[in-house]
Amino acid sequence: MVLDIKNGPVGALENKTGAVAAFPRPGSKKLFENNLVVVWDYTWTRDQATAMHFHDKDALVVYLKDGSVKSTTPDGKSDVTPRKVGMVAFNARARVHTETLVDGESRGIITEFK
């Protein structure tokens, strides 16, 4: 995948939520970082929720395994999103939630935009 970033960094949002930062997180591996992006390799663990966390950056995720991840917000609302190998998803910053793998396997390469 090739990303052409048209504008420079917009900067991370200040975390005023009290939740931990989305990355780094247990099980994540930083693959690359420069002045524009941070790239992570992350595998979700079945039935194990991440900590409630805050996404301070926009991110693009390329999924490497099939699986369904449940996202739960602080108010208890949740939704389950199936992901397939090769699927690409854009996740906007300013989100607070937990993530739980509920079906299959899920691994992604996450590119956070600085």
MDTraj code that builds the backbone (N, CA, C; nanometers):
import mdtraj as md
import numpy as np

residues = "MET VAL LEU ASP ILE LYS ASN GLY PRO VAL GLY ALA LEU GLU ASN LYS THR GLY ALA VAL ALA ALA PHE PRO ARG PRO GLY SER LYS LYS LEU PHE GLU ASN ASN LEU VAL VAL VAL TRP ASP TYR THR TRP THR ARG ASP GLN ALA THR ALA MET HIS PHE HIS ASP LYS ASP ALA LEU VAL VAL TYR LEU LYS ASP GLY SER VAL LYS SER THR THR PRO ASP GLY LYS SER ASP VAL THR PRO ARG LYS VAL GLY MET VAL ALA PHE ASN ALA ARG ALA ARG VAL HIS THR GLU THR LEU VAL ASP GLY GLU SER ARG GLY ILE ILE THR GLU PHE LYS".split()
xyz = np.array([
    [0.0848, -0.1160, 0.0000],
    [0.0000, 0.0000, 0.0000],
    [0.0899, 0.1230, 0.0000],
    [0.0519, 0.2209, -0.0771],
    [0.1246, 0.3465, -0.0845],
    [0.0320, 0.4572, -0.0367],
    [0.0805, 0.5378, 0.0573],
    [0.0041, 0.6517, 0.1071],
    [0.0713, 0.7786, 0.0587],
    [-0.0073, 0.8687, 0.0024],
    [0.0433, 0.9984, -0.0402],
    [-0.0194, 1.1020, 0.0524],
    [0.0582, 1.1489, 0.1476],
    [0.0081, 1.2443, 0.2453],
    [0.0218, 1.3836, 0.1857],
    [-0.0919, 1.4458, 0.1563],
    [-0.0935, 1.5738, 0.0852],
    [-0.0515, 1.6909, 0.1731],
    [-0.0896, 1.6909, 0.2991],
    [-0.0580, 1.8003, 0.3896],
    [0.0307, 1.7476, 0.5010],
    [0.1017, 1.8379, 0.5631],
    [0.1892, 1.7980, 0.6727],
    [0.1109, 1.7554, 0.7955],
    [0.1818, 1.7271, 0.9022],
    [0.1179, 1.6823, 1.0257],
    [0.0145, 1.7823, 1.0783],
    [-0.0975, 1.7301, 1.1274],
    [-0.1997, 1.8160, 1.1886],
    [-0.1850, 1.8176, 1.3403],
    [-0.1077, 1.7257, 1.3921],
    [-0.0855, 1.7189, 1.5360],
    [-0.1870, 1.6303, 1.6052],
    [-0.1422, 1.5667, 1.7110],
    [-0.2295, 1.4795, 1.7901],
    [-0.3208, 1.5650, 1.8766],
    [-0.4381, 1.5120, 1.9061],
    [-0.5299, 1.5803, 1.9975],
    [-0.4816, 1.5638, 2.1406],
    [-0.5066, 1.6645, 2.2205],
    [-0.4763, 1.6533, 2.3627],
    [-0.5761, 1.5563, 2.4253],
    [-0.5258, 1.4676, 2.5075],
    [-0.6110, 1.3678, 2.5724],
    [-0.6626, 1.4246, 2.7045],
    [-0.7896, 1.4658, 2.7048],
    [-0.8527, 1.5188, 2.8255],
    [-0.9536, 1.4191, 2.8829],
    [-0.9489, 1.2939, 2.8343],
    [-1.0509, 1.1949, 2.8687],
    [-1.0209, 1.1150, 2.9943],
    [-0.8953, 1.1066, 3.0323],
    [-0.8575, 1.0205, 3.1438],
    [-0.8292, 0.8777, 3.1011],
    [-0.8614, 0.8434, 2.9754],
    [-0.8311, 0.7101, 2.9217],
    [-0.6856, 0.7078, 2.8759],
    [-0.6274, 0.5887, 2.8718],
    [-0.4894, 0.5747, 2.8240],
    [-0.4844, 0.5995, 2.6735],
    [-0.3652, 0.6256, 2.6223],
    [-0.3464, 0.6417, 2.4779],
    [-0.3696, 0.5078, 2.4072],
    [-0.4208, 0.5135, 2.2853],
    [-0.4483, 0.3913, 2.2088],
    [-0.3207, 0.3108, 2.1826],
    [-0.2111, 0.3815, 2.1547],
    [-0.0819, 0.3166, 2.1304],
    [0.0271, 0.3952, 2.1996],
    [0.1318, 0.3255, 2.2437],
    [0.1482, 0.1806, 2.2379],
    [0.0517, 0.1126, 2.3342],
    [0.0221, -0.0116, 2.3041],
    [-0.0625, -0.0942, 2.3916],
    [0.0019, -0.2320, 2.4036],
    [-0.0322, -0.3048, 2.5092],
    [0.0245, -0.4397, 2.5233],
    [-0.0002, -0.5219, 2.3967],
    [0.1039, -0.5861, 2.3486],
    [0.0936, -0.6702, 2.2300],
    [0.1206, -0.5978, 2.0998],
    [0.1373, -0.4645, 2.1051],
    [0.1651, -0.3911, 1.9820],
    [0.3157, -0.3812, 1.9603],
    [0.3529, -0.3732, 1.8338],
    [0.4941, -0.3585, 1.7987],
    [0.5064, -0.2405, 1.7027],
    [0.5898, -0.1427, 1.7397],
    [0.6123, -0.0289, 1.6505],
    [0.7032, -0.0750, 1.5372],
    [0.6561, -0.0556, 1.4137],
    [0.7320, -0.0962, 1.2962],
    [0.8111, 0.0182, 1.2348],
    [0.7571, 0.1404, 1.2482],
    [0.8174, 0.2540, 1.1786],
    [0.7636, 0.3824, 1.2387],
    [0.8486, 0.4858, 1.2380],
    [0.8028, 0.6181, 1.2783],
    [0.8871, 0.7232, 1.2089],
    [0.8188, 0.8276, 1.1600],
    [0.8878, 0.9453, 1.1089],
    [0.8072, 1.0685, 1.1503],
    [0.8298, 1.1824, 1.0878],
    [0.7597, 1.3036, 1.1289],
    [0.6147, 1.3084, 1.0821],
    [0.5706, 1.2122, 1.0011],
    [0.4332, 1.2105, 0.9509],
    [0.3461, 1.0989, 1.0073],
    [0.4059, 0.9821, 1.0353],
    [0.3274, 0.8650, 1.0753],
    [0.3985, 0.7824, 1.1816],
    [0.3180, 0.6995, 1.2494],
    [0.3690, 0.5907, 1.3335],
    [0.2955, 0.4661, 1.2863],
    [0.3696, 0.3582, 1.2599],
    [0.3096, 0.2348, 1.2090],
    [0.3242, 0.1252, 1.3142],
    [0.2118, 0.0605, 1.3456],
    [0.2062, -0.0445, 1.4476],
    [0.1587, -0.1749, 1.3865],
    [0.2063, -0.2856, 1.4402],
    [0.1558, -0.4194, 1.4101],
    [0.0861, -0.4656, 1.5373],
    [-0.0422, -0.5017, 1.5249],
    [-0.1173, -0.5407, 1.6442],
    [-0.2074, -0.6601, 1.6138],
    [-0.2069, -0.7570, 1.7049],
    [-0.2958, -0.8725, 1.6961],
    [-0.3888, -0.8703, 1.8161],
    [-0.5189, -0.8689, 1.7890],
    [-0.6183, -0.8737, 1.8970],
    [-0.6233, -1.0157, 1.9524],
    [-0.6500, -1.0278, 2.0822],
    [-0.6611, -1.1574, 2.1491],
    [-0.8081, -1.1841, 2.1764],
    [-0.8541, -1.3023, 2.1367],
    [-0.9964, -1.3365, 2.1491],
    [-1.0449, -1.3218, 2.2933],
    [-1.1602, -1.2580, 2.3085],
    [-1.2298, -1.2385, 2.4361],
    [-1.1493, -1.1593, 2.5394],
    [-1.0483, -1.0877, 2.4954],
    [-0.9681, -1.0051, 2.5868],
    [-0.9804, -0.8590, 2.5435],
    [-1.0528, -0.7808, 2.6228],
    [-1.0737, -0.6398, 2.5896],
    [-0.9465, -0.5592, 2.6113],
    [-0.9253, -0.4629, 2.5233],
    [-0.8176, -0.3670, 2.5461],
    [-0.8604, -0.2750, 2.6599],
    [-0.7672, -0.2008, 2.7132],
    [-0.8023, -0.0975, 2.8105],
    [-0.8884, 0.0071, 2.7406],
    [-0.9716, 0.0769, 2.8176],
    [-1.0454, 0.1905, 2.7617],
    [-0.9381, 0.2897, 2.7168],
    [-0.9405, 0.3271, 2.5889],
    [-0.8334, 0.4098, 2.5370],
    [-0.8838, 0.5211, 2.4461],
    [-0.7973, 0.6205, 2.4256],
    [-0.8270, 0.7398, 2.3466],
    [-0.7395, 0.7410, 2.2218],
    [-0.8027, 0.7589, 2.1060],
    [-0.7295, 0.7707, 1.9803],
    [-0.7049, 0.9188, 1.9540],
    [-0.5802, 0.9608, 1.9712],
    [-0.5455, 1.1020, 1.9529],
    [-0.5073, 1.1357, 1.8092],
    [-0.4968, 1.0327, 1.7238],
    [-0.4585, 1.0518, 1.5839],
    [-0.5549, 0.9761, 1.4920],
    [-0.5746, 1.0293, 1.3713],
    [-0.6435, 0.9532, 1.2680],
    [-0.5569, 0.8331, 1.2336],
    [-0.6210, 0.7240, 1.1909],
    [-0.5445, 0.6029, 1.1608],
    [-0.6045, 0.5281, 1.0423],
    [-0.5189, 0.4599, 0.9703],
    [-0.5581, 0.3728, 0.8612],
    [-0.5151, 0.2315, 0.8999],
    [-0.6081, 0.1369, 0.8933],
    [-0.5795, -0.0007, 0.9339],
    [-0.5933, -0.0928, 0.8132],
    [-0.4910, -0.1756, 0.7907],
    [-0.4963, -0.2809, 0.6890],
    [-0.5044, -0.4119, 0.7658],
    [-0.6105, -0.4881, 0.7434],
    [-0.6333, -0.6123, 0.8175],
    [-0.5658, -0.7305, 0.7493],
    [-0.4971, -0.8118, 0.8300],
    [-0.4210, -0.9259, 0.7803],
    [-0.4864, -1.0594, 0.8137],
    [-0.5924, -1.0578, 0.8937],
    [-0.6652, -1.1798, 0.9298],
    [-0.8136, -1.1469, 0.9383],
    [-0.8975, -1.2495, 0.9206],
    [-1.0425, -1.2335, 0.9307],
    [-1.0864, -1.2420, 1.0761],
    [-1.1714, -1.1504, 1.1171],
    [-1.2240, -1.1543, 1.2527],
    [-1.3225, -1.0415, 1.2757],
    [-1.3936, -1.0495, 1.3863],
    [-1.4906, -0.9464, 1.4227],
    [-1.4507, -0.8858, 1.5558],
    [-1.4438, -0.7542, 1.5585],
    [-1.4030, -0.6813, 1.6785],
    [-1.5201, -0.5978, 1.7288],
    [-1.5465, -0.6117, 1.8581],
    [-1.6512, -0.5322, 1.9227],
    [-1.5874, -0.4081, 1.9827],
    [-1.6462, -0.2941, 1.9534],
    [-1.6020, -0.1665, 2.0089],
    [-1.7077, -0.1211, 2.1098],
    [-1.6625, -0.0870, 2.2318],
    [-1.7549, -0.0436, 2.3370],
    [-1.7101, 0.0923, 2.3892],
    [-1.8012, 0.1892, 2.3868],
    [-1.7726, 0.3243, 2.4324],
    [-1.7954, 0.3347, 2.5833],
    [-1.7474, 0.4425, 2.6457],
    [-1.7617, 0.4564, 2.7910],
    [-1.9064, 0.4506, 2.8411],
    [-2.0032, 0.4860, 2.7561],
    [-2.1444, 0.4808, 2.7983],
    [-2.2059, 0.3423, 2.7821],
    [-2.1233, 0.2431, 2.7418],
    [-2.1700, 0.1051, 2.7314],
    [-2.2251, 0.0657, 2.5959],
    [-2.2341, 0.1592, 2.5016],
    [-2.2826, 0.1261, 2.3677],
    [-2.1736, 0.0500, 2.2930],
    [-2.2163, -0.0528, 2.2184],
    [-2.1173, -0.1308, 2.1447],
    [-2.1690, -0.1690, 2.0074],
    [-2.0747, -0.1974, 1.9193],
    [-2.1077, -0.2526, 1.7881],
    [-1.9970, -0.3492, 1.7489],
    [-2.0329, -0.4459, 1.6669],
    [-1.9377, -0.5474, 1.6213],
    [-1.9141, -0.5258, 1.4728],
    [-1.7866, -0.5190, 1.4347],
    [-1.7505, -0.4945, 1.2958],
    [-1.6669, -0.6110, 1.2434],
    [-1.7181, -0.6810, 1.1415],
    [-1.6372, -0.7874, 1.0806],
    [-1.5295, -0.7267, 0.9920],
    [-1.4106, -0.7874, 0.9944],
    [-1.2981, -0.7431, 0.9120],
    [-1.2462, -0.8627, 0.8339],
    [-1.2075, -0.8394, 0.7104],
    [-1.1562, -0.9449, 0.6223],
    [-1.0129, -0.9129, 0.5811],
    [-0.9371, -1.0161, 0.5489],
    [-0.8003, -0.9989, 0.5010],
    [-0.8005, -0.9011, 0.3836],
    [-0.7105, -0.8031, 0.3896],
    [-0.6975, -0.7055, 0.2822],
    [-0.7871, -0.5849, 0.2959],
    [-0.8820, -0.5909, 0.3860],
    [-0.9718, -0.4776, 0.4073],
    [-0.8934, -0.3608, 0.4658],
    [-0.9281, -0.2409, 0.4227],
    [-0.8649, -0.1191, 0.4726],
    [-0.9739, -0.0332, 0.5351],
    [-0.9467, 0.0184, 0.6546],
    [-1.0447, 0.1022, 0.7241],
    [-0.9779, 0.2287, 0.7752],
    [-1.0482, 0.3399, 0.7609],
    [-1.0021, 0.4665, 0.8170],
    [-1.0738, 0.4865, 0.9499],
    [-0.9982, 0.5163, 1.0549],
    [-1.0556, 0.5422, 1.1871],
    [-1.0211, 0.6847, 1.2278],
    [-1.1231, 0.7660, 1.2458],
    [-1.1026, 0.9053, 1.2836],
    [-1.0576, 0.9162, 1.4288],
    [-0.9766, 1.0151, 1.4556],
    [-0.9292, 1.0409, 1.5914],
    [-1.0437, 1.0911, 1.6788],
    [-1.0149, 1.1110, 1.8061],
    [-1.1099, 1.1627, 1.9056],
    [-1.2095, 1.0559, 1.9499],
    [-1.1693, 0.9287, 1.9441],
    [-1.2557, 0.8192, 1.9885],
    [-1.2048, 0.7634, 2.1201],
    [-1.2987, 0.7267, 2.2075],
    [-1.2668, 0.6573, 2.3324],
    [-1.3486, 0.5292, 2.3319],
    [-1.2823, 0.4151, 2.3510],
    [-1.3527, 0.2869, 2.3513],
    [-1.2592, 0.1751, 2.3955],
    [-1.3168, 0.0561, 2.4121],
    [-1.2388, -0.0660, 2.4256],
    [-1.2612, -0.1464, 2.2980],
    [-1.1751, -0.2420, 2.2732],
    [-1.1885, -0.3306, 2.1577],
    [-1.1755, -0.4738, 2.2069],
    [-1.2651, -0.5610, 2.1599],
    [-1.2624, -0.7017, 2.1983],
    [-1.2838, -0.7875, 2.0744],
    [-1.1908, -0.8782, 2.0474],
    [-1.2083, -0.9733, 1.9386],
    [-1.3121, -1.0755, 1.9819],
    [-1.4219, -1.0863, 1.9062],
    [-1.5309, -1.1757, 1.9451],
    [-1.5474, -1.2941, 1.8499],
    [-1.4791, -1.2904, 1.7346],
    [-1.4926, -1.4000, 1.6387],
    [-1.3694, -1.4026, 1.5489],
    [-1.3225, -1.5224, 1.5179],
    [-1.2104, -1.5381, 1.4265],
    [-1.0796, -1.4921, 1.4868],
    [-0.9954, -1.4392, 1.4015],
    [-0.8666, -1.3835, 1.4416],
    [-0.8624, -1.2418, 1.3847],
    [-0.7820, -1.1571, 1.4405],
    [-0.7693, -1.0246, 1.3820],
    [-0.6302, -0.9708, 1.4087],
    [-0.5678, -0.9294, 1.3008],
    [-0.4359, -0.8669, 1.3076],
    [-0.4375, -0.7524, 1.2081],
    [-0.3764, -0.6422, 1.2447],
    [-0.3744, -0.5280, 1.1551],
    [-0.2442, -0.4517, 1.1601],
    [-0.2166, -0.3845, 1.0509],
    [-0.1088, -0.2869, 1.0452],
    [-0.1779, -0.1514, 1.0537],
    [-0.1488, -0.0796, 1.1610],
    [-0.2164, 0.0460, 1.1914],
    [-0.1200, 0.1606, 1.1649],
    [-0.1576, 0.2495, 1.0756],
    [-0.0777, 0.3683, 1.0471],
    [-0.1479, 0.4880, 1.1090],
    [-0.0853, 0.5445, 1.2123],
    [-0.1388, 0.6651, 1.2770],
    [-0.0746, 0.7867, 1.2112],
    [-0.1586, 0.8859, 1.1780],
    [-0.1112, 1.0082, 1.1144],
    [-0.0842, 1.1143, 1.2187],
    [0.0371, 1.1635, 1.2217],
    [0.0759, 1.2654, 1.3207],
    [0.0161, 1.4007, 1.2847],
])
top = md.Topology()
chain = top.add_chain()
for i, resn in enumerate(residues, 1):
    res = top.add_residue(resn, chain, resSeq=i)
    for name in ("N", "CA", "C"):
        top.add_atom(name, md.element.get_by_symbol(name[0]), res)
traj = md.Trajectory(xyz[None], top)
